Amino acid sequence: MPEAMSDAVLVQPNTVQPDTKFIRGVMAAGGGDLKKCYQCATCTSVCSLSDEHASFPRKQMIKAQWGLREQLVGDPAVWLCHDCGDCTTQCPRDARPSRAMAAIRLQVIRSCAFPAFMGAWFAQSLPVRMLIVIPSALLALAAMLPLRASPRPPYEFAALFPQARLEAMFFTISALVLIAYLVAMTRFVRALRAAGASGRILPALGPVLLEILLHRRFAKCDTKRGRNLGHMFVLLAFAGLALMGTMVGVGTMIGAMHTPLAMLNPLKLFANLCSALAVVGIVMLIVNRLRPEARALSASFDWSLLLTLGMIFATGLLSEALRLLQVELAMYAVYFIHLTLVFALFLNAPYGKFAHFFYRTVAMAATWEKPPRLELAASLSEPE
């Protein structure tokens, strides 16, 4: 072999096999302008959250163009993006990077979902996803049939919807949802590790959850400024209601509580406060998304979750008001709608926008770097 050739560096070709199904999925889920991107990196330079440790969304855009599904499924930067929309407003090609990133996140959820057919089904268009209302309504109907023939207390939801049956159904569905989350998170962590995210997840959960609770990353957004407060209201309200519902469910099962709770019962007051806080937060988020500069950045699954949550809290408050006003037929009808929407939310939870909380938390924990103590204290005391 000639000496010149022996000193040469032999470069092995790298064959790329695009996942065309993944590309079509991203484009169908809101990333339809993906191909307009010509890698100018404007999006990354204007993003206040992108840094040298986790750069986005430019790299993710080209990976999506090439259909590199495996790389994107294990890329934590997909979840470090908080969908502020600043990149889209500054994009010179109108490639809408924020919409593409949202579509990529939906495809990541689809790839990790358990069972797989639920992830594939939820990745469809909004009218198809809303068909979940049908099995949800059947579950709500099953909770009330057969109708009770014995005399019943006046103006109690349990007269038509037996409490024990509702609790059994909710705890069963909650267990199935928990299993779906555990399997999905196991697959997601495996993908993160394969991509090189080596941070210790469990020790980092505390500071990560604190950062999510404070919503400081949301506060850095410009295009969707102001949504951090509404987002925080909804998150805190939902967590409070979940805790209260679990306490009441366990209390009634062991015979320590009886529903309906008195209006001045601390748990009832707490639940009503959480519901009111959630309605305020949802209204704030809807108003924020209706602003001209933010309207084009919202995807259908954003609106589906917002509207579902809004209707759940509104029908919950309305059914309670109708019960107090002793409008029996209307209170049962509204409560049936309320139950249907709650079942739909539970069934959708591991596969749509609601799942972002778990994926983002795990991704942030897997890449968490403990800041110096003084720097952490400064960040927590920094005004909004």
C-alpha positions, -999 to 999 in steps of 0.1 A, spaced: 0 0 0 14 34 -9 26 55 21 2 83 13 -27 60 15 -15 44 47 -15 78 64 -50 86 51 -80 85 75 -105 60 62 -140 73 68 -167 47 70 -199 56 53 -229 62 76 -261 50 61 -293 69 72 -326 50 69 -353 76 73 -385 65 92 -410 78 67 -439 69 90 -424 91 117 -420 120 93 -456 117 82 -467 115 118 -449 147 127 -462 166 97 -498 153 104 -496 163 140 -489 200 133 -454 199 118 -466 204 83 -441 232 76 -412 210 88 -396 208 53 -393 246 50 -365 246 76 -331 253 60 -310 251 92 -302 288 97 -303 283 135 -323 315 141 -347 294 163 -319 282 186 -303 316 189 -335 333 200 -346 306 225 -339 316 261 -339 280 273 -315 265 247 -279 264 258 -247 245 251 -258 215 272 -292 211 255 -294 229 221 -328 231 204 -349 232 182 -325 234 152 -310 199 157 -344 184 163 -358 199 132 -332 183 110 -335 150 128 -373 151 121 -367 160 85 -345 129 82 -370 107 102 -344 98 128 -371 85 152 -348 66 176 -326 97 182 -356 119 188 -373 95 212 -342 96 234 -334 133 231 -342 151 264 -341 185 246 -374 176 230 -389 180 265 -367 209 277 -385 230 251 -415 246 268 -434 256 236 -431 294 241 -432 300 204 -404 326 203 -386 305 177 -416 304 154 -422 341 155 -386 347 145 -383 320 118 -374 336 84 -389 306 66 -421 303 86 -412 267 94 -429 269 128 -403 251 149 -424 253 180 -453 234 163 -428 209 149 -414 203 184 -449 198 198 -456 173 170 -423 155 178 -433 152 215 -466 136 205 -447 111 183 -424 103 212 -454 96 234 -467 74 207 -434 55 205 -433 49 243 -471 43 248 -485 12 264 -506 -3 250 -492 8 216 -526 10 199 -537 37 223 -507 58 214 -513 53 177 -550 61 181 -544 93 201 -519 106 175 -548 109 150 -568 140 142 -589 158 169 -623 144 157 -609 109 159 -595 114 194 -627 128 206 -644 95 199 -630 86 234 -662 102 246 -682 71 235 -665 46 258 -663 72 285 -701 77 283 -706 40 284 -685 38 316 -706 66 331 -737 48 321 -725 16 337 -720 35 369 -757 42 371 -773 11 358 -793 -7 370 -813 22 386 -818 18 423 -853 7 432 -850 14 469 -859 47 484 -831 71 481 -820 103 499 -832 134 480 -808 153 459 -778 131 462 -757 120 432 -753 86 448 -790 80 443 -784 75 406 -746 69 407 -738 45 435 -707 57 453 -692 22 458 -695 15 421 -680 48 411 -650 43 434 -644 8 422 -644 20 386 -622 50 392 -596 31 413 -595 3 386 -590 28 358 -564 47 379 -545 15 384 -546 8 346 -534 43 339 -506 40 364 -495 7 347 -495 25 313 -474 53 327 -449 30 344 -444 10 312 -441 42 291 -416 58 315 -395 27 316 -393 27 278 -386 65 278 -358 62 304 -343 33 284 -343 56 253 -327 85 273 -299 63 286 -292 50 251 -289 86 239 -264 94 267 -286 111 293 -269 96 324 -282 118 352 -295 102 384 -333 106 380 -346 98 415 -323 122 435 -331 150 410 -369 147 412 -371 170 442 -354 201 426 -370 194 393 -405 193 407 -397 225 426 -387 242 394 -418 230 376 -439 242 405 -424 276 404 -429 278 366 -398 299 361 -390 285 327 -425 293 315 -420 329 327 -390 332 303 -414 330 273 -420 361 253 -446 352 226 -468 334 251 -460 356 280 -483 355 310 -493 318 306 -471 308 335 -496 320 361 -526 303 344 -506 271 339 -496 271 376 -532 276 388 -544 246 367 -515 224 379 -520 233 416 -558 229 414 -556 196 396 -531 182 422 -552 195 450 -584 179 436 -566 146 430 -554 145 466 -588 154 479 -606 129 457 -582 101 469 -588 110 506 -626 111 502 -626 78 482 -606 60 508 -626 76 536 -659 64 522 -646 29 514 -636 24 550 -668 40 563 -651 71 578 -669 96 555 -703 100 539 -710 119 507 -722 144 499 -699 164 522 -714 193 541 -708 227 524 -687 239 553 -666 207 555 -630 216 551 -625 191 523 -656 205 504 -643 240 509 -609 230 496 -624 212 466 -645 242 456 -615 265 460 -594 242 437 -622 241 411 -625 279 411 -588 283 409 -587 259 379 -615 277 361 -596 310 365 -564 294 353 -581 278 322 -597 311 313 -563 329 315 -548 302 293 -575 304 267 -573 342 266 -536 340 263 -539 315 233 -564 338 216 -539 366 213 -530 372 176 -493 365 181 -501 332 200 -532 320 181 -513 303 153 -489 285 176 -516 263 194 -521 228 182 -554 209 183 -542 187 213 -535 219 232 -571 230 228 -586 196 234 -570 194 269 -579 230 278 -615 226 267 -618 192 284 -604 205 317 -626 236 315 -657 215 309 -649 192 337 -645 219 363 -675 239 349 -698 209 350 -686 199 384 -694 233 398 -727 235 379 -739 201 391 -731 211 427 -750 243 423 -780 225 408 -780 201 437 -781 229 462 -810 245 441 -827 211 442 -832 209 404 -831 171 404 -833 162 367 -808 188 355 -783 180 383 -782 144 372 -779 153 336 -750 177 342 -733 152 366 -735 125 339 -717 148 314 -692 156 342 -685 119 348 -681 112 311 -655 139 307 -636 127 338 -635 92 324 -623 106 291 -595 126 308 -584 95 327 -584 73 296 -564 99 276 -540 108 303 -510 87 293 -512 95 256 -518 133 251 -509 167 264 -515 156 300 -486 131 298 -461 160 291 -458 165 329 -443 131 334 -421 130 303 -408 165 309 -401 158 346 -381 126 338 -362 143 309 -353 173 332 -342 149 360 -321 128 336 -302 160 326 -303 179 359 -270 195 370 -270 206 406 -263 243 407 -241 259 433 -259 267 465 -256 305 462 -267 303 426 -298 283 435 -307 307 463 -304 336 439 -326 319 414 -353 312 439 -353 348 452 -352 363 418 -385 383 412 -409 373 384 
